[in-house]
Amino acid sequence: MSNVLNKKLLVETLATKLDITKKAAQEAVDVILDEITVTLKDGGKVELSGFGKFEVKHRPARTGINPATKQPMAIAASKSPAFKAAKAFKDAIK
């Protein structure tokens, strides 16, 4: 068995454990992931008690160095999704 849980395996596991169809499980997974995405896109945070927190981190514009030419270059500001694990989740995987 693989050590990677992908979306397909998550759907199959959900369908088996809840005794629902794979189609219903797929829809449930899609709704959850879509809601997380929309909430983060709108500037919100997603907190799942005992699991962790999803949020968007803002990186300001800065000056970097092009490693090929050693010349300074402008790096634009950006947004990046971030996840911080809850203590209960960290303790569970130790």
The first five atom37 places (N, CA, C, CB, O) and aatype in JSON, in Angstrom:
{
  "aatype": [12, 15, 2, 19, 10, 2, 11, 11, 10, 10, 19, 6, 16, 10, 0, 16, 11, 10, 3, 9, 16, 11, 11, 0, 0, 5, 6, 0, 19, 3, 19, 9, 10, 3, 6, 9, 16, 19, 16, 10, 11, 3, 7, 7, 11, 19, 6, 10, 15, 7, 13, 7, 11, 13, 6, 19, 11, 8, 1, 14, 0, 1, 16, 7, 9, 2, 14, 0, 16, 11, 5, 14, 12, 0, 9, 0, 0, 15, 11, 15, 14, 0, 13, 11, 0, 0, 11, 0, 13, 11, 3, 0, 9, 11],
  "atom_mask": [
    [1, 1, 1, 1, 1],
    [1, 1, 1, 1, 1],
    [1, 1, 1, 1, 1],
    [1, 1, 1, 1, 1],
    [1, 1, 1, 1, 1],
    [1, 1, 1, 1, 1],
    [1, 1, 1, 1, 1],
    [1, 1, 1, 1, 1],
    [1, 1, 1, 1, 1],
    [1, 1, 1, 1, 1],
    [1, 1, 1, 1, 1],
    [1, 1, 1, 1, 1],
    [1, 1, 1, 1, 1],
    [1, 1, 1, 1, 1],
    [1, 1, 1, 1, 1],
    [1, 1, 1, 1, 1],
    [1, 1, 1, 1, 1],
    [1, 1, 1, 1, 1],
    [1, 1, 1, 1, 1],
    [1, 1, 1, 1, 1],
    [1, 1, 1, 1, 1],
    [1, 1, 1, 1, 1],
    [1, 1, 1, 1, 1],
    [1, 1, 1, 1, 1],
    [1, 1, 1, 1, 1],
    [1, 1, 1, 1, 1],
    [1, 1, 1, 1, 1],
    [1, 1, 1, 1, 1],
    [1, 1, 1, 1, 1],
    [1, 1, 1, 1, 1],
    [1, 1, 1, 1, 1],
    [1, 1, 1, 1, 1],
    [1, 1, 1, 1, 1],
    [1, 1, 1, 1, 1],
    [1, 1, 1, 1, 1],
    [1, 1, 1, 1, 1],
    [1, 1, 1, 1, 1],
    [1, 1, 1, 1, 1],
    [1, 1, 1, 1, 1],
    [1, 1, 1, 1, 1],
    [1, 1, 1, 1, 1],
    [1, 1, 1, 1, 1],
    [1, 1, 1, 0, 1],
    [1, 1, 1, 0, 1],
    [1, 1, 1, 1, 1],
    [1, 1, 1, 1, 1],
    [1, 1, 1, 1, 1],
    [1, 1, 1, 1, 1],
    [1, 1, 1, 1, 1],
    [1, 1, 1, 0, 1],
    [1, 1, 1, 1, 1],
    [1, 1, 1, 0, 1],
    [1, 1, 1, 1, 1],
    [1, 1, 1, 1, 1],
    [1, 1, 1, 1, 1],
    [1, 1, 1, 1, 1],
    [1, 1, 1, 1, 1],
    [1, 1, 1, 1, 1],
    [1, 1, 1, 1, 1],
    [1, 1, 1, 1, 1],
    [1, 1, 1, 1, 1],
    [1, 1, 1, 1, 1],
    [1, 1, 1, 1, 1],
    [1, 1, 1, 0, 1],
    [1, 1, 1, 1, 1],
    [1, 1, 1, 1, 1],
    [1, 1, 1, 1, 1],
    [1, 1, 1, 1, 1],
    [1, 1, 1, 1, 1],
    [1, 1, 1, 1, 1],
    [1, 1, 1, 1, 1],
    [1, 1, 1, 1, 1],
    [1, 1, 1, 1, 1],
    [1, 1, 1, 1, 1],
    [1, 1, 1, 1, 1],
    [1, 1, 1, 1, 1],
    [1, 1, 1, 1, 1],
    [1, 1, 1, 1, 1],
    [1, 1, 1, 1, 1],
    [1, 1, 1, 1, 1],
    [1, 1, 1, 1, 1],
    [1, 1, 1, 1, 1],
    [1, 1, 1, 1, 1],
    [1, 1, 1, 1, 1],
    [1, 1, 1, 1, 1],
    [1, 1, 1, 1, 1],
    [1, 1, 1, 1, 1],
    [1, 1, 1, 1, 1],
    [1, 1, 1, 1, 1],
    [1, 1, 1, 1, 1],
    [1, 1, 1, 1, 1],
    [1, 1, 1, 1, 1],
    [1, 1, 1, 1, 1],
    [1, 1, 1, 1, 1]
  ],
  "atom_positions": [
    [[0.84, -1.19, 0.0], [0.0, 0.0, 0.0], [0.88, 1.24, 0.0], [-0.95, 0.01, 1.22], [1.92, 1.28, 0.65]],
    [[0.44, 2.24, -0.72], [1.18, 3.49, -0.86], [1.07, 4.34, 0.4], [0.66, 4.27, -2.08], [0.08, 4.26, 1.14]],
    [[2.07, 5.16, 0.65], [2.04, 6.09, 1.78], [1.46, 7.43, 1.39], [3.43, 6.28, 2.34], [1.54, 8.39, 2.16]],
    [[0.88, 7.52, 0.2], [0.31, 8.77, -0.28], [-1.21, 8.64, -0.33], [0.88, 9.15, -1.68], [-1.74, 7.73, -0.97]],
    [[-1.89, 9.55, 0.35], [-3.34, 9.6, 0.29], [-3.72, 10.71, -0.68], [-3.98, 9.83, 1.7], [-3.63, 11.89, -0.34]],
    [[-4.13, 10.33, -1.89], [-4.53, 11.33, -2.87], [-6.05, 11.5, -2.83], [-4.05, 10.92, -4.3], [-6.74, 10.86, -2.04]],
    [[-6.55, 12.37, -3.68], [-7.98, 12.67, -3.68], [-8.82, 11.43, -3.99], [-8.29, 13.77, -4.7], [-9.85, 11.21, -3.36]],
    [[-8.37, 10.62, -4.95], [-9.11, 9.41, -5.32], [-9.22, 8.45, -4.15], [-8.43, 8.72, -6.51], [-10.3, 7.92, -3.88]],
    [[-8.12, 8.22, -3.45], [-8.15, 7.31, -2.29], [-8.97, 7.89, -1.15], [-6.73, 7.02, -1.81], [-9.63, 7.15, -0.42]],
    [[-8.93, 9.2, -0.99], [-9.73, 9.85, 0.05], [-11.22, 9.63, -0.23], [-9.41, 11.37, 0.13], [-11.99, 9.33, 0.67]],
    [[-11.61, 9.79, -1.49], [-13.01, 9.58, -1.89], [-13.42, 8.13, -1.63], [-13.22, 9.94, -3.39], [-14.5, 7.87, -1.1]],
    [[-12.56, 7.18, -2.01], [-12.87, 5.77, -1.8], [-13.0, 5.43, -0.32], [-11.79, 4.89, -2.45], [-13.89, 4.68, 0.08]],
    [[-12.11, 5.98, 0.5], [-12.16, 5.74, 1.94], [-13.43, 6.32, 2.55], [-10.92, 6.34, 2.62], [-14.09, 5.68, 3.36]],
    [[-13.76, 7.54, 2.15], [-14.97, 8.2, 2.64], [-16.21, 7.4, 2.26], [-15.06, 9.63, 2.09], [-17.11, 7.21, 3.08]],
    [[-16.26, 6.93, 1.02], [-17.41, 6.14, 0.55], [-17.54, 4.84, 1.35], [-17.27, 5.84, -0.95], [-18.65, 4.45, 1.72]],
    [[-16.42, 4.19, 1.6], [-16.44, 2.93, 2.34], [-16.85, 3.12, 3.79], [-15.07, 2.26, 2.27], [-17.72, 2.41, 4.3]],
    [[-16.22, 4.09, 4.46], [-16.48, 4.29, 5.89], [-17.88, 4.83, 6.18], [-15.46, 5.24, 6.48], [-18.46, 4.51, 7.21]],
    [[-18.42, 5.63, 5.27], [-19.76, 6.2, 5.48], [-20.85, 5.42, 4.76], [-19.79, 7.64, 5.03], [-22.03, 5.76, 4.85]],
    [[-20.45, 4.35, 4.04], [-21.38, 3.52, 3.28], [-22.24, 4.38, 2.35], [-22.27, 2.71, 4.24], [-23.47, 4.29, 2.36]],
    [[-21.56, 5.2, 1.55], [-22.22, 6.02, 0.54], [-21.58, 5.73, -0.8], [-22.12, 7.54, 0.9], [-20.55, 5.06, -0.88]],
    [[-22.18, 6.23, -1.86], [-21.62, 5.99, -3.19], [-20.34, 6.81, -3.37], [-22.65, 6.34, -4.29], [-20.12, 7.81, -2.69]],
    [[-19.51, 6.36, -4.3], [-18.29, 7.11, -4.6], [-18.63, 8.48, -5.18], [-17.4, 6.33, -5.6], [-17.91, 9.45, -4.95]],
    [[-19.73, 8.56, -5.92], [-20.15, 9.84, -6.49], [-20.51, 10.82, -5.38], [-21.34, 9.64, -7.44], [-20.14, 11.99, -5.44]],
    [[-21.24, 10.35, -4.38], [-21.61, 11.22, -3.25], [-20.36, 11.63, -2.45], [-22.63, 10.5, -2.32], [-20.25, 12.77, -2.01]],
    [[-19.45, 10.7, -2.28], [-18.21, 11.01, -1.57], [-17.38, 12.01, -2.35], [-17.39, 9.72, -1.32], [-16.78, 12.92, -1.76]],
    [[-17.32, 11.86, -3.68], [-16.59, 12.8, -4.54], [-17.18, 14.19, -4.42], [-16.63, 12.33, -6.02], [-16.45, 15.18, -4.33]],
    [[-18.51, 14.28, -4.43], [-19.17, 15.58, -4.29], [-18.86, 16.22, -2.94], [-20.69, 15.43, -4.47], [-18.63, 17.42, -2.86]],
    [[-18.85, 15.42, -1.88], [-18.56, 15.93, -0.54], [-17.13, 16.48, -0.47], [-18.77, 14.83, 0.51], [-16.9, 17.56, 0.06]],
    [[-16.19, 15.73, -1.0], [-14.79, 16.17, -1.0], [-14.63, 17.44, -1.82], [-13.87, 15.06, -1.55], [-13.94, 18.37, -1.4]],
    [[-15.28, 17.48, -2.98], [-15.2, 18.67, -3.84], [-15.78, 19.9, -3.15], [-15.93, 18.42, -5.16], [-15.22, 20.99, -3.25]],
    [[-16.9, 19.74, -2.46], [-17.52, 20.87, -1.76], [-16.6, 21.38, -0.66], [-18.89, 20.46, -1.16], [-16.43, 22.59, -0.51]],
    [[-16.01, 20.48, 0.1], [-15.11, 20.89, 1.18], [-13.9, 21.65, 0.62], [-14.64, 19.65, 1.98], [-13.56, 22.72, 1.12]],
    [[-13.28, 21.09, -0.39], [-12.09, 21.75, -0.97], [-12.45, 23.08, -1.63], [-11.43, 20.83, -1.99], [-11.68, 24.04, -1.54]],
    [[-13.6, 23.14, -2.28], [-14.04, 24.4, -2.89], [-14.3, 25.46, -1.83], [-15.3, 24.17, -3.73], [-13.93, 26.62, -2.01]],
    [[-14.94, 25.08, -0.72], [-15.23, 26.04, 0.35], [-13.94, 26.57, 0.97], [-16.1, 25.39, 1.43], [-13.83, 27.77, 1.25]],
    [[-12.97, 25.7, 1.18], [-11.68, 26.14, 1.72], [-11.03, 27.12, 0.76], [-10.74, 24.92, 1.97], [-10.53, 28.17, 1.18]],
    [[-11.04, 26.8, -0.53], [-10.43, 27.67, -1.54], [-11.11, 29.03, -1.6], [-10.5, 27.0, -2.91], [-10.44, 30.06, -1.61]],
    [[-12.44, 29.04, -1.64], [-13.19, 30.3, -1.73], [-12.96, 31.15, -0.49], [-14.69, 30.02, -1.92], [-12.78, 32.36, -0.59]],
    [[-12.98, 30.54, 0.67], [-12.77, 31.28, 1.92], [-11.39, 31.93, 1.95], [-12.93, 30.36, 3.13], [-11.27, 33.1, 2.32]],
    [[-10.36, 31.18, 1.55], [-9.01, 31.74, 1.52], [-8.89, 32.83, 0.46], [-7.98, 30.64, 1.27], [-8.25, 33.85, 0.69]],
    [[-9.5, 32.61, -0.7], [-9.45, 33.59, -1.78], [-10.1, 34.9, -1.35], [-10.14, 33.04, -3.03], [-9.66, 35.98, -1.76]],
    [[-11.15, 34.82, -0.54], [-11.86, 36.0, -0.06], [-11.19, 36.65, 1.16], [-13.29, 35.64, 0.29], [-11.73, 37.59, 1.73]],
    [[-10.01, 36.14, 1.54], [-9.26, 36.74, 2.64], [-9.56, 36.17, 4.01], [0.0, 0.0, 0.0], [-9.1, 36.71, 5.01]],
    [[-10.33, 35.1, 4.08], [-10.67, 34.49, 5.36], [-9.68, 33.43, 5.78], [0.0, 0.0, 0.0], [-8.68, 33.16, 5.1]],
    [[-9.96, 32.82, 6.92], [-9.16, 31.72, 7.46], [-10.08, 30.52, 7.64], [-8.46, 32.11, 8.81], [-11.28, 30.69, 7.84]],
    [[-9.53, 29.33, 7.57], [-10.28, 28.11, 7.81], [-9.63, 27.43, 9.01], [-10.3, 27.17, 6.55], [-8.47, 27.02, 8.95]],
    [[-10.39, 27.29, 10.09], [-9.89, 26.64, 11.3], [-10.67, 25.36, 11.54], [-9.99, 27.59, 12.52], [-11.89, 25.39, 11.73]],
    [[-9.96, 24.25, 11.53], [-10.55, 22.95, 11.79], [-10.03, 22.47, 13.15], [-10.21, 21.91, 10.65], [-8.88, 22.06, 13.28]],
    [[-10.89, 22.54, 14.15], [-10.52, 22.23, 15.52], [-9.85, 20.85, 15.61], [-11.74, 22.28, 16.44], [-10.38, 19.86, 15.11]],
    [[-8.7, 20.81, 16.25], [-7.97, 19.56, 16.42], [-7.15, 19.15, 15.21], [0.0, 0.0, 0.0], [-6.4, 18.18, 15.27]],
    [[-7.28, 19.88, 14.1], [-6.52, 19.55, 12.89], [-5.55, 20.66, 12.53], [-7.47, 19.28, 11.73], [-4.35, 20.42, 12.43]],
    [[-6.07, 21.88, 12.33], [-5.17, 22.97, 12.01], [-5.89, 24.15, 11.38], [0.0, 0.0, 0.0], [-7.12, 24.2, 11.31]],
    [[-5.08, 25.09, 10.91], [-5.6, 26.34, 10.36], [-4.99, 26.6, 8.99], [-5.31, 27.51, 11.32], [-3.77, 26.51, 8.81]],
    [[-5.84, 26.92, 8.03], [-5.41, 27.33, 6.7], [-5.57, 28.84, 6.62], [-6.23, 26.6, 5.58], [-6.59, 29.39, 7.05]],
    [[-4.58, 29.52, 6.06], [-4.67, 30.95, 5.86], [-3.78, 31.37, 4.69], [-4.28, 31.71, 7.13], [-3.0, 30.56, 4.19]],
    [[-3.91, 32.61, 4.28], [-3.1, 33.13, 3.2], [-2.03, 34.04, 3.79], [-3.97, 33.9, 2.16], [-2.34, 34.96, 4.54]],
    [[-0.79, 33.77, 3.46], [0.33, 34.61, 3.91], [0.67, 35.6, 2.8], [1.58, 33.74, 4.29], [0.71, 35.23, 1.62]],
    [[0.91, 36.84, 3.18], [1.26, 37.87, 2.22], [2.77, 38.09, 2.27], [0.5, 39.2, 2.5], [3.34, 38.3, 3.34]],
    [[3.4, 38.04, 1.12], [4.83, 38.3, 1.02], [5.01, 39.66, 0.36], [5.58, 37.17, 0.22], [4.55, 39.86, -0.76]],
    [[5.67, 40.59, 1.02], [5.85, 41.92, 0.42], [6.86, 41.89, -0.74], [6.32, 42.93, 1.48], [7.65, 40.96, -0.86]],
    [[6.79, 42.91, -1.57], [7.77, 43.04, -2.66], [9.16, 43.23, -2.06], [7.4, 44.23, -3.61], [9.3, 43.83, -1.0]],
    [[10.16, 42.72, -2.75], [11.53, 42.85, -2.23], [12.52, 42.78, -3.38], [11.83, 41.75, -1.19], [12.16, 42.5, -4.52]],
    [[13.75, 43.04, -3.06], [14.82, 42.95, -4.05], [15.61, 41.68, -3.79], [15.74, 44.21, -4.01], [16.01, 41.4, -2.66]],
    [[15.82, 40.91, -4.85], [16.6, 39.68, -4.74], [17.78, 39.74, -5.69], [0.0, 0.0, 0.0], [18.01, 40.75, -6.35]],
    [[18.53, 38.65, -5.76], [19.7, 38.57, -6.64], [19.48, 37.44, -7.63], [21.02, 38.35, -5.81], [19.17, 36.31, -7.25]],
    [[19.63, 37.74, -8.91], [19.55, 36.72, -9.95], [20.81, 35.85, -9.82], [19.43, 37.37, -11.39], [21.92, 36.36, -10.01]],
    [[20.67, 34.56, -9.51], [21.86, 33.73, -9.29], [22.72, 33.54, -10.55], [21.43, 32.38, -8.78], [23.91, 33.28, -10.44]],
    [[22.12, 33.68, -11.71], [22.89, 33.5, -12.94], [23.75, 34.71, -13.27], [21.95, 33.21, -14.1], [24.89, 34.57, -13.7]],
    [[23.2, 35.9, -13.04], [23.92, 37.13, -13.42], [24.46, 37.9, -12.22], [23.02, 38.02, -14.21], [25.26, 38.83, -12.39]],
    [[24.04, 37.53, -11.03], [24.42, 38.22, -9.79], [23.91, 39.67, -9.73], [25.94, 38.21, -9.63], [24.39, 40.47, -8.93]],
    [[22.96, 39.99, -10.59], [22.4, 41.33, -10.64], [21.16, 41.4, -9.74], [22.05, 41.73, -12.1], [20.42, 40.42, -9.62]],
    [[20.92, 42.57, -9.12], [19.7, 42.74, -8.33], [18.47, 42.66, -9.24], [19.72, 44.09, -7.57], [18.5, 43.08, -10.4]],
    [[17.4, 42.12, -8.7], [16.15, 42.05, -9.45], [14.97, 42.25, -8.51], [16.03, 40.69, -10.19], [15.04, 41.89, -7.33]],
    [[13.91, 42.82, -9.02], [12.71, 43.06, -8.23], [11.88, 41.78, -8.16], [11.88, 44.22, -8.81], [11.65, 41.12, -9.18]],
    [[11.45, 41.43, -6.96], [10.56, 40.3, -6.76], [9.22, 40.88, -6.31], [11.14, 39.26, -5.71], [9.15, 41.57, -5.3]],
    [[8.18, 40.6, -7.06], [6.86, 41.18, -6.79], [6.25, 40.62, -5.51], [5.92, 40.92, -7.96], [6.6, 39.52, -5.06]],
    [[5.34, 41.39, -4.92], [4.59, 40.92, -3.77], [3.73, 39.73, -4.2], [3.7, 42.06, -3.16], [3.34, 39.63, -5.36]],
    [[3.45, 38.83, -3.28], [2.66, 37.65, -3.62], [1.87, 37.16, -2.43], [3.56, 36.53, -4.15], [2.1, 37.58, -1.29]],
    [[0.94, 36.27, -2.7], [0.15, 35.61, -1.66], [0.44, 34.12, -1.77], [-1.39, 35.92, -1.81], [0.62, 33.58, -2.86]],
    [[0.47, 33.45, -0.62], [0.76, 32.03, -0.61], [-0.1, 31.33, 0.44], [2.26, 31.78, -0.34], [-0.21, 31.82, 1.57]],
    [[-0.71, 30.19, 0.1], [-1.49, 29.47, 1.11], [-0.56, 28.86, 2.15], [-2.35, 28.37, 0.45], [0.55, 28.42, 1.83]],
    [[-1.02, 28.84, 3.4], [-0.22, 28.28, 4.48], [-1.1, 27.42, 5.39], [0.47, 29.41, 5.3], [-2.3, 27.65, 5.5]],
    [[-0.49, 26.44, 6.02], [-1.21, 25.57, 6.95], [-0.41, 25.49, 8.24], [-1.43, 24.15, 6.35], [0.8, 25.28, 8.21]],
    [[-1.09, 25.66, 9.36], [-0.45, 25.5, 10.66], [-1.19, 24.39, 11.4], [-0.47, 26.85, 11.49], [-2.39, 24.51, 11.66]],
    [[-0.49, 23.32, 11.72], [-1.08, 22.17, 12.38], [-1.46, 22.49, 13.83], [-0.14, 20.99, 12.33], [-0.73, 23.2, 14.53]],
    [[-2.58, 21.95, 14.27], [-3.03, 22.09, 15.65], [-2.2, 21.17, 16.54], [-4.55, 21.78, 15.79], [-1.63, 20.19, 16.07]],
    [[-2.14, 21.5, 17.82], [-1.36, 20.72, 18.76], [-1.84, 19.26, 18.8], [-1.43, 21.34, 20.16], [-1.02, 18.34, 18.84]],
    [[-3.15, 19.06, 18.8], [-3.7, 17.69, 18.84], [-3.25, 16.9, 17.62], [-5.24, 17.72, 18.92], [-2.95, 15.71, 17.73]],
    [[-3.2, 17.53, 16.46], [-2.77, 16.86, 15.24], [-1.28, 16.53, 15.32], [-3.07, 17.75, 14.01], [-0.86, 15.43, 14.94]],
    [[-0.49, 17.47, 15.8], [0.96, 17.23, 15.94], [1.2, 16.07, 16.9], [1.67, 18.51, 16.45], [2.03, 15.2, 16.62]],
    [[0.48, 16.06, 18.02], [0.66, 14.99, 19.02], [0.24, 13.63, 18.46], [-0.16, 15.31, 20.29], [0.84, 12.61, 18.8]],
    [[-0.78, 13.63, 17.6], [-1.28, 12.37, 17.04], [-0.29, 11.7, 16.1], [-2.56, 12.61, 16.32], [-0.28, 10.48, 15.97]],
    [[0.55, 12.51, 15.43], [1.47, 11.91, 14.47], [2.87, 11.69, 15.03], [1.57, 12.78, 13.24], [3.74, 11.21, 14.32]],
    [[3.09, 12.04, 16.25], [4.41, 11.8, 16.87], [4.65, 10.35, 17.11], [4.54, 12.55, 18.18], [5.71, 9.97, 17.62]]
  ]
}
